[in-house]
Amino acid sequence: MVSCRDRAQWLYPYLDGELEPPMQAEVEAHLAQCPACRDEVRQTAAVLARVGTCGRCVCAPDALVERVRRLLHVEPR
């Protein structure tokens, strides 16, 4: 049975859709009854969404890209 103290083990797999269906159902049943875990899931999902969108708008300077390519022996595109 899923509990609040097990949250560290199921939170990220739950948010990433990586739980097996029986465990997914247990987590969802727990969330239906536990406002604290529901809040943590909501807040963590919001942070992950924000981090995911922020990373897309940052570009490395061309000089850094070229240096990394040279170090990795990768041909430019």
Sequence and secondary structure as in RCSB ss.txt:
>XXXX:A:sequence
MVSCRDRAQWLYPYLDGELEPPMQAEVEAHLAQCPACRDEVRQTAAVLARVGTCGRCVCAPDALVERVRRLLHVE
PR
>XXXX:A:secstr
   GGGHHHHHHHHHTT S HHHHHHHHHHHHH HHHHHHHHHHHHHHHHHHHHGGG    HHHHHHHHHHHT  
  
